[in-house]
Amino acid sequence: MAARPKTRVLMVDDHPLFRQGLRQVIASDSRFEMVGEADDAEAALKLLPDAKPDVIVLDLNLPRMSGLELAGVLQAKKCKAGVVVLTMLKDEQVFNQAMNLGIGGFVLKENAATEILNCIASVAAGDPYVSPSLTSYLLRRRNRAEALAMRSPTISDLTTA
């Protein structure tokens, strides 16, 4: 029986100390292989062709181009890698923007040590992962979508302009 290939991970974060710690956590798991690190979006885009990551772990607060902007570029380029957002921001609007971009995973840095490995594995398998502490965001998002789907537009919903 052939060994299953390791999930190739590219990390994009502008804090060297955080990258070092995260690299150690990811490298400690035999399911994963670190194939590159970048400290900004431009460097990440340059690494993509050679690194061929399965999953990109992406900080949202990056210099020059935000992580959400980078996620949009990756989507436009039809990048096959799953994207995991790893951020300090516990902000519902940012969360929704990420979900609208098709982000596969969303983990808060405060929970990174305990959640990142499960998140990467889930996203690599094609399954979504969201930090349990953000469940309320998912429920509100679903409730808004259901309310919108149930609402039947009327002629008064049209604008006059």
C-alpha positions as CSV (number, residue, x, y, z in Angstrom):
1,M,0.0,0.0,0.0
2,A,1.5,3.3,-1.1
3,A,2.0,6.1,1.5
4,R,-0.4,8.9,1.1
5,P,1.4,12.1,-0.2
6,K,1.9,14.8,2.3
7,T,-0.3,18.0,2.2
8,R,1.9,20.8,0.8
9,V,1.6,24.0,2.9
10,L,2.6,27.6,2.0
11,M,2.5,30.1,4.8
12,V,2.0,33.8,4.3
13,D,2.5,36.0,7.4
14,D,4.6,39.1,7.9
15,H,5.7,38.3,11.5
16,P,8.9,36.1,11.5
17,L,8.4,34.9,15.1
18,F,4.9,33.8,14.4
19,R,5.9,32.0,11.2
20,Q,8.7,30.2,13.1
21,G,6.3,28.9,15.7
22,L,3.7,27.9,13.1
23,R,6.3,26.2,11.0
24,Q,7.3,24.1,14.0
25,V,3.7,23.2,14.7
26,I,3.0,22.2,11.1
27,A,6.3,20.4,10.7
28,S,5.6,18.3,13.8
29,D,2.7,16.6,12.0
30,S,3.8,13.9,9.5
31,R,0.7,14.7,7.3
32,F,2.1,18.0,6.2
33,E,5.1,19.4,4.3
34,M,6.1,23.1,4.5
35,V,6.9,24.1,0.9
36,G,7.4,27.8,1.4
37,E,7.0,30.9,3.5
38,A,6.3,34.5,2.4
39,D,6.1,37.7,4.4
40,D,3.8,39.5,1.9
41,A,1.4,38.8,-1.0
42,E,3.9,39.6,-3.7
43,A,6.4,37.1,-2.4
44,A,3.7,34.5,-2.0
45,L,2.6,34.9,-5.6
46,K,6.2,34.4,-6.7
47,L,6.5,31.2,-4.7
48,L,3.3,29.6,-6.0
49,P,4.5,28.1,-9.3
50,D,7.4,26.2,-7.7
51,A,5.9,25.5,-4.3
52,K,2.7,24.0,-5.7
53,P,0.9,24.2,-2.3
54,D,-2.2,22.2,-1.5
55,V,-3.1,24.7,1.2
56,I,-2.1,28.3,1.7
57,V,-2.2,29.6,5.3
58,L,-2.7,33.3,5.0
59,D,-2.6,36.2,7.5
60,L,-5.1,39.0,6.7
61,N,-2.9,41.9,7.9
62,L,-0.1,41.9,5.3
63,P,1.9,44.9,4.1
64,R,1.0,46.5,0.7
65,M,-1.8,44.0,-0.2
66,S,-4.1,42.5,2.4
67,G,-4.7,38.8,2.8
68,L,-8.3,39.3,1.5
69,E,-6.9,41.0,-1.6
70,L,-4.5,38.2,-2.1
71,A,-7.3,35.7,-1.7
72,G,-9.2,37.5,-4.4
73,V,-6.1,37.4,-6.7
74,L,-5.7,33.7,-6.0
75,Q,-9.4,33.2,-6.9
76,A,-9.0,35.2,-10.1
77,K,-6.0,33.1,-11.0
78,K,-8.1,29.9,-10.4
79,C,-5.5,28.7,-7.8
80,K,-6.3,25.1,-6.9
81,A,-4.9,25.4,-3.4
82,G,-7.3,25.7,-0.5
83,V,-6.9,28.9,1.5
84,V,-6.9,29.1,5.3
85,V,-7.2,32.5,6.9
86,L,-5.2,32.8,10.2
87,T,-5.9,36.1,11.8
88,M,-6.2,38.1,15.1
89,L,-9.3,39.8,13.8
90,K,-12.5,38.6,15.3
91,D,-14.7,40.7,13.0
92,E,-17.9,39.4,11.5
93,Q,-17.7,41.7,8.4
94,V,-14.1,40.5,7.6
95,F,-15.3,36.9,8.2
96,N,-18.1,37.3,5.7
97,Q,-15.8,38.9,3.1
98,A,-13.5,35.9,3.5
99,M,-16.4,33.4,3.1
100,N,-17.6,35.3,0.0
101,L,-14.2,34.7,-1.5
102,G,-14.5,31.0,-1.0
103,I,-12.0,30.7,1.9
104,G,-11.9,27.1,3.0
105,G,-10.8,27.7,6.6
106,F,-10.9,30.6,9.1
107,V,-8.8,30.3,12.4
108,L,-8.1,32.9,15.0
109,K,-4.5,33.2,16.0
110,E,-5.5,32.9,19.6
111,N,-6.5,29.3,18.8
112,A,-3.9,28.5,16.2
113,A,-1.8,26.1,18.2
114,T,-4.8,23.8,18.8
115,E,-6.8,24.3,15.6
116,I,-4.5,24.9,12.7
117,L,-3.6,21.2,12.0
118,N,-7.2,20.1,11.9
119,C,-8.0,23.1,9.8
120,I,-5.3,22.4,7.2
121,A,-6.3,18.7,7.1
122,S,-10.0,19.6,6.6
123,V,-9.3,22.2,3.8
124,A,-6.9,19.8,2.1
125,A,-9.7,17.2,2.1
126,G,-12.1,19.7,0.5
127,D,-14.0,20.4,3.7
128,P,-14.5,23.8,5.3
129,Y,-13.2,24.6,8.8
130,V,-14.1,27.6,11.0
131,S,-12.9,28.2,14.6
132,P,-15.6,27.1,16.9
133,S,-15.5,30.5,18.6
134,L,-16.9,31.9,15.3
135,T,-19.9,29.6,15.1
136,S,-22.3,32.5,15.8
137,Y,-21.0,34.3,12.6
138,L,-21.9,31.2,10.6
139,L,-25.4,30.9,12.2
140,R,-26.2,34.6,11.5
141,R,-24.9,34.3,8.0
142,R,-27.1,31.3,7.4
143,N,-30.1,33.0,9.0
144,R,-29.7,36.1,6.8
145,A,-29.4,33.9,3.7
146,E,-32.6,32.0,4.6
147,A,-34.5,35.2,5.3
148,L,-33.4,36.6,2.0
149,A,-34.4,33.4,0.1
150,M,-37.9,33.4,1.8
151,R,-38.5,37.0,1.0
152,S,-40.4,37.5,-2.3
153,P,-39.4,40.7,-4.0
154,T,-42.3,43.1,-4.9
155,I,-42.6,46.0,-7.3
156,S,-41.8,48.4,-4.4
157,D,-38.3,46.8,-4.2
158,L,-37.4,48.3,-7.6
159,T,-35.6,51.6,-7.7
160,T,-36.9,54.5,-9.7
161,A,-33.5,55.6,-11.0
